[in-house]
Amino acid sequence: MDNESDEYLTRVVVDTHSRKFYIYSNEGDSKTIDCETVEQFMNVLEVIRAVIQDDIVVYCDPVTVS
């Protein structure tokens, strides 16, 4: 049973280009996870895919270089 005072995730933005994750909560808090290596990034992504609902995970558009 959810308590009205519980904080929960509302959005997770995955930035593959910068290897960062932006985490947002229902209370307006935000956190940034900055991965130094591709391995760290893939490990965090694996956890997010395993435990976070797909409908709150979004991916940034990759930067196109002309």
LINKAQUI-V812661 format. One record per run of one state. SS is the DSSP state (~ for helix, > for strand, _ for the rest). FROM is the first residue (numbers start at 1). TO is the last residue. If there is no record, write none. Layout:
((SS	FROM	TO) (SS	FROM	TO))
//
This chain:
((_	1	8) (>	9	15) (_	16	19) (>	20	25) (_	26	29) (>	30	34) (_	35	37) (~	38	51) (_	52	53) (~	54	56) (>	57	59) (_	60	66))
//
